[in-house]
């Protein structure tokens, strides 16, 4: 496995989704995931943008929670409004942002 593969897993992207959003072929995605061959710089830059979008979305979603009425038992069912930059059809990045937002909210109880 490669670091590229780890990023794809973190973002929850299938090889077809990754190929589509990164404007490359599924074969390239498979090769970068399974070998030490690194993708070109523009691919890494696109991934950095996606990771930044996930982080920003998580921060905004956590800020929108009602902390005054939040209890630890609510963390598993809290509904978070995701900002518009995460409005794509990709479920993986939304799940990553939700996980980060819930982790941020859980820190209230630590």
C-alpha positions as CSV (number, residue, x, y, z in Angstrom):
1,X,0.0,0.0,0.0
2,X,1.0,3.6,-0.5
3,X,0.4,6.9,1.2
4,X,-1.8,7.7,-1.8
5,X,-3.9,4.7,-0.9
6,X,-4.2,5.8,2.7
7,X,-5.5,9.2,1.6
8,X,-8.0,7.6,-0.7
9,X,-9.2,5.4,2.2
10,X,-9.4,8.4,4.5
11,X,-11.5,10.2,2.0
12,X,-13.6,7.2,1.3
13,X,-13.2,7.4,-2.4
14,X,-13.6,4.4,-4.7
15,X,-11.2,4.1,-7.5
16,X,-13.9,5.3,-10.0
17,X,-14.8,8.3,-7.8
18,X,-11.1,9.2,-7.4
19,X,-10.5,8.9,-11.1
20,X,-13.4,11.1,-11.8
21,X,-12.6,13.9,-9.4
22,X,-8.9,13.8,-10.1
23,X,-9.4,13.7,-13.9
24,X,-7.4,10.6,-14.5
25,X,-8.0,7.0,-15.3
26,X,-9.0,4.2,-12.9
27,X,-5.9,2.3,-14.0
28,X,-3.7,5.2,-12.8
29,X,-5.5,5.2,-9.4
30,X,-5.0,1.5,-9.0
31,X,-1.3,1.8,-9.9
32,X,-0.7,4.7,-7.4
33,X,-2.6,2.8,-4.7
34,X,-0.7,-0.5,-5.1
35,X,2.9,0.6,-6.0
36,X,5.5,3.0,-4.8
37,X,5.0,5.1,-8.0
38,X,3.7,8.5,-6.8
39,X,1.1,10.5,-8.7
40,X,2.1,13.8,-10.2
41,X,2.1,17.0,-8.2
42,X,-1.3,18.3,-9.5
43,X,-2.9,15.1,-8.1
44,X,-1.4,15.7,-4.7
45,X,-2.6,19.4,-4.9
46,X,-6.1,18.2,-5.7
47,X,-6.0,15.9,-2.7
48,X,-4.8,18.6,-0.4
49,X,-7.7,20.7,-1.5
50,X,-10.1,17.9,-0.8
51,X,-8.6,17.3,2.7
52,X,-8.8,21.0,3.4
53,X,-12.5,21.0,2.3
54,X,-13.1,18.1,4.7
55,X,-11.4,19.9,7.6
56,X,-13.2,23.2,6.9
57,X,-16.5,21.4,6.6
58,X,-16.0,19.6,9.9
59,X,-15.1,22.8,11.6
60,X,-18.2,24.6,10.3
61,X,-20.4,21.7,11.1
62,X,-19.1,21.5,14.7
63,X,-19.6,25.2,15.1
64,X,-23.2,24.9,14.1
65,X,-24.0,22.4,16.8
66,X,-26.0,23.6,19.9
67,X,-23.4,23.0,22.6
68,X,-25.7,24.4,25.3
69,X,-28.0,21.4,24.9
70,X,-25.5,18.7,23.8
71,X,-25.0,15.6,25.9
72,X,-22.6,12.7,25.3
73,X,-25.4,10.4,24.4
74,X,-26.3,12.8,21.5
75,X,-23.0,12.4,19.7
76,X,-24.1,9.2,17.9
77,X,-27.3,10.8,16.5
78,X,-26.4,14.5,16.2
79,X,-27.3,15.8,12.7
80,X,-24.7,18.2,11.3
81,X,-25.4,20.7,8.5
82,X,-22.5,20.4,6.1
83,X,-21.4,23.6,4.4
84,X,-21.9,24.0,0.7
85,X,-18.4,23.1,-0.4
86,X,-19.2,19.5,0.7
87,X,-22.4,19.4,-1.4
88,X,-20.9,17.0,-4.0
89,X,-22.3,13.6,-4.5
90,X,-19.2,12.0,-2.9
91,X,-20.3,10.3,0.3
92,X,-16.8,9.4,1.5
93,X,-15.6,13.0,2.1
94,X,-18.9,13.8,3.8
95,X,-18.4,10.8,6.2
96,X,-14.8,12.0,6.9
97,X,-16.0,15.5,7.7
98,X,-18.8,14.2,9.9
99,X,-16.3,12.0,11.8
100,X,-14.0,14.9,12.4
101,X,-16.9,17.1,13.5
102,X,-18.2,14.5,15.9
103,X,-14.7,14.1,17.3
104,X,-14.5,17.9,17.8
105,X,-17.8,17.9,19.6
106,X,-16.7,14.9,21.8
107,X,-13.8,17.0,23.0
108,X,-16.4,19.1,24.9
109,X,-16.8,16.1,27.3
110,X,-13.1,15.3,27.8
